[in-house]
Amino acid sequence: MTTTCSPSTPSGPTTAPRSSCGSGTAPSTSTGPGSSERFRAAAVRAAARIFGALAAHPSAPPDLLLTIATHPDSPARAVEDVAWQEAAPPATLEACLRVPSAAVYLAGNPSTPPAVLEGLVSHPDPAVLAELARNPALSEQTAHDLLTVLVHPQTVLIDSFGSAAIDDSE
């Protein structure tokens, strides 16, 4: 069994997810039958130590991605990689919001639930707003709200629950 890896490079929202294959703990990148079971077994054996390698793998099963997104010991980098996975289920992507640095990856992921994308419109990080603007899954209303925020940032009102609302009364 051979493990193929590319050199670890910094990952950004416009690059592929990071991989820690060089650590020697990553599972085989085989995508054949039984790979899902191998991922689960690796996760049970090593838990948070290899979450990064598992989260970045394109064949990571959805239930494992949810485990990584919600596990208290998951490194932020692993949660960011889950947030970038287009195959991740909506609940998993929503769970990634617990890690603030994952917002930029969620904003650029076309599989991110519409409600999460709407919530990111009021995010203070310009990188999140830029990724949101590039997201092809952005609804027309969310795109309008984003444009309003970018053109007239003072019109965004934050309620007592931290939700943003657009004041169109101008």
N, C-alpha and C positions, 0 to 999 in steps of 0.2 A: 504494500500500500504506500503510495507516494503522496506527500503533501506539497502542493504547489503554493508558493507565496510570492507576492511582490514586495519590494522593500517598503517598509513602513514610512509613510509620508504624512505630513500634517494634512488633516482633512478639513475641508471647508464645505459650505453648503453647495458649492458648484463643483466639488470633486467627489470621487468615490469614497465610501466609508473607509476608515482606518482599519488596519489589520495588525494584530500582534502575533503573526505567525512565527516570527523569529524567536518567540519565547520558548518554542518547543512543546508548548502545551496545547496548541490548536488542534482541533480534530481534522481528519482528512477532508479535503474539499470535494470529495466524491458526492455526486448528487443522485446516485443510483438508489435502488430499493434498499430500505433499511437505514438510510442516512438520518432520517428523523429520529429513530431510536438511538442512534449513535450520539446525536446532539443531546438528547435528554440524559443519556448515561454520563456523558462528559460533564454536563451541568451539575448533576447530582454529586459526582466525584469531586469536582474542583470548585463548585459554586462560583462566587464572585471573582475568583482569580482569573477565570477565563471568559467571563461575560463579554469582555470587549471583542475577543475573537469570534465568539458565537453570534453576537449581535450584528457584526459586520458581514456575516456569511449570508449570501443570497438564498440559501436553502434552509435557513433557520425556521423551524416550525412556529406558527403563530402563538401557541401556548407558551413556548420558551421565550419569545419576544415579550409577551406580557409579564412573565416572571422576571425578566431582566428589567423591564420598565418600572416594576413595582417593588422589587427587592430592596430592602433598606441598605444593603451593603454594595449595591451596584455602583461602580464608578461612574461619574458624570459622563466620561467618554463613551461608555457602553450605552447609556441611555440616549446620548446624542446619536449614536449609530442606529439605535432602534427607531428614533424619530425620523431618520432619513430613509428607512426601509419602506418602500412603496407597498410591499406585500403585507405590512403590519395591519392588523384589524383596527378599526376606528377606536375602540376602547383602549387598545394598547397605545395608540398615538396620543390619545387624550391623557393617559397616565404619565406620559413623558413630560407633561407640563410641570411636574413636581421638581424638575431640574431646570433652573432658569436658563442655563446655557443651551438647552435643547430647543428653545423657542425659534432660533434662526433656522434650524433644520426642519422643524414642523412647518414654518412659514413657506419653505420651498418645496415641501412634499405635496404632490398633487393628490395624494390619498388622505391627507389630513381632513378630518371632518369639517364641514362648513362652519359649524358653531365655533370650533377652535380658531379657524381662520378669521372669523368675524371678531373674536376676542383679541386677536393679535394686532388688529388695526390700531389699537391705542397703545401698543408697546412702545416704550421710550427709546429702544435701541434702533438707530437708523439702518443697521444691517438686517434686522428683522423686517422692517418695512420694505427694504429693497428686495428681499427674497419673496415677500408677500406679493409685491408688484409683479414679479416674474412668474408667479405660480399660475399655470394654465387652468387650474380648477377654481380659480377665484370667481365667485358669483358676481353678477352685474351690480347688485346692491353693495356687496363688500368692496368691489373695485371703486364704486362711487364714494363710499365712506372713506376709503384709503386716500383717494384723490382729494377729498375734502380735508382730511387730516394733513396731507402734505402741502396743500395750498394755503389752508387757513388753520394752523395748529391750535390757535386760541379758541376755536369753536368746538373743540372736543371737551365734553363735560364728563367728569368721573363721578358716579353716584356713590353712596355710602358703602355699597358692596364691591366697589372697584370696577364696575362695569362701565364701559364707555358708551356715550350717546352723542350723536352728532346734532348740533344746534344749527338748523337750516334757516333760522329766522332772520338772517342778514338780508 
